[in-house]
Amino acid sequence: QVQLVESGGGLVQAGGSLRLSCAASGFTISLNAMGWFRQAPGKAREFVASISSGGSTFYGDSVKGRFTISKDNAKNTVYLQMNSLKPEDTAVYCCARLSLGVFGQGTQVTVSS
């Protein structure tokens, strides 16, 4: 059974940092492209970052230079390091197995000004 479980969200002040984790089970992330998306209240889901099976990364314009996606194949876990957080980064962050469009439940990130 494919499962993605996010953790690491919380409340942080503007300028602060958080590290999100996405633990995958039921498949191997080393063979799959993985991504992070976010959705703020009343807004459409937004692409944040992706990492290919080979480790190539790609970022949305709004987070480029501030967020870093990485993975630990041995732990079957994907990470999102978020630095210089802004209030507009407030959203529910979900990880995804891109090939099948499978998303986790998400973790809430709230950035106060």
C-alpha beads as a LAMMPS data file, in Angstrom:
LAMMPS data file: protein, C-alpha beads

113 atoms
112 bonds

1 atom types
1 bond types

-500.0 500.0 xlo xhi
-500.0 500.0 ylo yhi
-500.0 500.0 zlo zhi

Masses

1 110.0

Atoms # bond

1 1 1 0.000 0.000 0.000
2 1 1 1.448 3.319 -1.095
3 1 1 1.598 5.834 1.733
4 1 1 3.180 9.253 2.218
5 1 1 3.344 10.774 5.694
6 1 1 4.505 14.360 6.133
7 1 1 5.829 15.876 9.330
8 1 1 7.757 18.891 10.543
9 1 1 5.237 21.652 10.035
10 1 1 4.444 24.255 12.649
11 1 1 4.345 27.926 13.521
12 1 1 7.422 30.029 12.790
13 1 1 8.182 33.723 12.603
14 1 1 8.998 35.394 9.321
15 1 1 12.645 34.872 8.450
16 1 1 12.756 31.563 10.258
17 1 1 13.303 28.025 8.998
18 1 1 11.537 24.687 9.028
19 1 1 12.432 21.265 7.696
20 1 1 9.631 19.076 6.423
21 1 1 9.926 15.312 6.072
22 1 1 7.943 12.897 3.929
23 1 1 8.222 9.233 4.848
24 1 1 7.235 6.951 1.979
25 1 1 6.111 3.348 2.203
26 1 1 4.842 0.805 -0.293
27 1 1 7.304 1.902 -2.984
28 1 1 10.924 2.983 -3.374
29 1 1 11.622 6.702 -3.762
30 1 1 14.982 6.010 -5.403
31 1 1 13.077 4.848 -8.488
32 1 1 10.517 7.652 -8.483
33 1 1 10.311 11.388 -8.993
34 1 1 8.988 13.048 -5.856
35 1 1 7.638 16.512 -5.229
36 1 1 6.287 19.000 -2.725
37 1 1 3.156 21.057 -3.274
38 1 1 1.327 23.541 -1.089
39 1 1 -2.170 24.913 -0.818
40 1 1 -3.183 28.033 1.035
41 1 1 -6.806 28.683 2.058
42 1 1 -8.897 29.754 -0.914
43 1 1 -6.059 29.205 -3.370
44 1 1 -5.178 26.527 -5.889
45 1 1 -2.532 23.918 -5.182
46 1 1 0.914 25.270 -6.041
47 1 1 4.020 23.392 -7.120
48 1 1 6.931 23.941 -4.734
49 1 1 9.768 21.593 -5.686
50 1 1 10.602 18.246 -7.231
51 1 1 13.462 15.783 -7.234
52 1 1 13.993 13.127 -9.880
53 1 1 15.049 9.553 -9.270
54 1 1 18.565 10.634 -10.197
55 1 1 18.545 13.603 -7.838
56 1 1 17.921 16.485 -10.229
57 1 1 15.915 19.251 -8.594
58 1 1 13.452 21.859 -9.821
59 1 1 11.761 24.691 -7.934
60 1 1 8.793 26.957 -8.243
61 1 1 9.681 30.597 -8.810
62 1 1 8.250 31.715 -5.480
63 1 1 10.596 29.503 -3.444
64 1 1 13.710 29.423 -5.593
65 1 1 16.797 30.265 -3.572
66 1 1 15.006 29.778 -0.238
67 1 1 13.827 26.156 -0.256
68 1 1 15.844 22.997 -0.872
69 1 1 14.455 19.575 -1.675
70 1 1 16.516 16.497 -0.897
71 1 1 16.074 12.808 -0.224
72 1 1 17.583 9.942 1.725
73 1 1 17.051 6.786 -0.301
74 1 1 18.162 4.571 2.583
75 1 1 15.424 6.058 4.788
76 1 1 12.937 6.259 1.893
77 1 1 12.304 9.850 2.948
78 1 1 12.093 13.159 1.094
79 1 1 12.857 16.484 2.782
80 1 1 12.056 20.131 2.200
81 1 1 14.349 22.628 3.926
82 1 1 12.614 25.993 4.056
83 1 1 14.644 29.083 4.915
84 1 1 13.826 32.799 4.981
85 1 1 10.162 31.988 5.413
86 1 1 7.573 34.618 4.576
87 1 1 3.929 34.971 5.681
88 1 1 2.891 34.126 2.123
89 1 1 4.498 30.697 2.563
90 1 1 1.677 29.804 4.964
91 1 1 -0.087 26.719 3.586
92 1 1 -0.617 22.995 3.928
93 1 1 2.411 21.287 2.418
94 1 1 2.014 17.860 0.812
95 1 1 4.528 15.554 -0.759
96 1 1 3.710 13.534 -3.828
97 1 1 4.788 10.586 -5.892
98 1 1 4.681 12.418 -9.198
99 1 1 4.257 9.512 -11.608
100 1 1 0.961 8.392 -10.082
101 1 1 -0.254 11.681 -8.642
102 1 1 -0.370 10.259 -5.129
103 1 1 -0.352 12.863 -2.358
104 1 1 0.083 12.670 1.384
105 1 1 -2.294 14.264 3.898
106 1 1 -0.049 17.244 4.383
107 1 1 1.440 19.251 7.226
108 1 1 0.477 22.804 8.158
109 1 1 3.083 25.549 7.951
110 1 1 2.170 28.926 9.413
111 1 1 4.506 31.898 9.148
112 1 1 3.723 34.873 11.350
113 1 1 4.768 38.415 10.468

Bonds

1 1 1 2
2 1 2 3
3 1 3 4
4 1 4 5
5 1 5 6
6 1 6 7
7 1 7 8
8 1 8 9
9 1 9 10
10 1 10 11
11 1 11 12
12 1 12 13
13 1 13 14
14 1 14 15
15 1 15 16
16 1 16 17
17 1 17 18
18 1 18 19
19 1 19 20
20 1 20 21
21 1 21 22
22 1 22 23
23 1 23 24
24 1 24 25
25 1 25 26
26 1 26 27
27 1 27 28
28 1 28 29
29 1 29 30
30 1 30 31
31 1 31 32
32 1 32 33
33 1 33 34
34 1 34 35
35 1 35 36
36 1 36 37
37 1 37 38
38 1 38 39
39 1 39 40
40 1 40 41
41 1 41 42
42 1 42 43
43 1 43 44
44 1 44 45
45 1 45 46
46 1 46 47
47 1 47 48
48 1 48 49
49 1 49 50
50 1 50 51
51 1 51 52
52 1 52 53
53 1 53 54
54 1 54 55
55 1 55 56
56 1 56 57
57 1 57 58
58 1 58 59
59 1 59 60
60 1 60 61
61 1 61 62
62 1 62 63
63 1 63 64
64 1 64 65
65 1 65 66
66 1 66 67
67 1 67 68
68 1 68 69
69 1 69 70
70 1 70 71
71 1 71 72
72 1 72 73
73 1 73 74
74 1 74 75
75 1 75 76
76 1 76 77
77 1 77 78
78 1 78 79
79 1 79 80
80 1 80 81
81 1 81 82
82 1 82 83
83 1 83 84
84 1 84 85
85 1 85 86
86 1 86 87
87 1 87 88
88 1 88 89
89 1 89 90
90 1 90 91
91 1 91 92
92 1 92 93
93 1 93 94
94 1 94 95
95 1 95 96
96 1 96 97
97 1 97 98
98 1 98 99
99 1 99 100
100 1 100 101
101 1 101 102
102 1 102 103
103 1 103 104
104 1 104 105
105 1 105 106
106 1 106 107
107 1 107 108
108 1 108 109
109 1 109 110
110 1 110 111
111 1 111 112
112 1 112 113
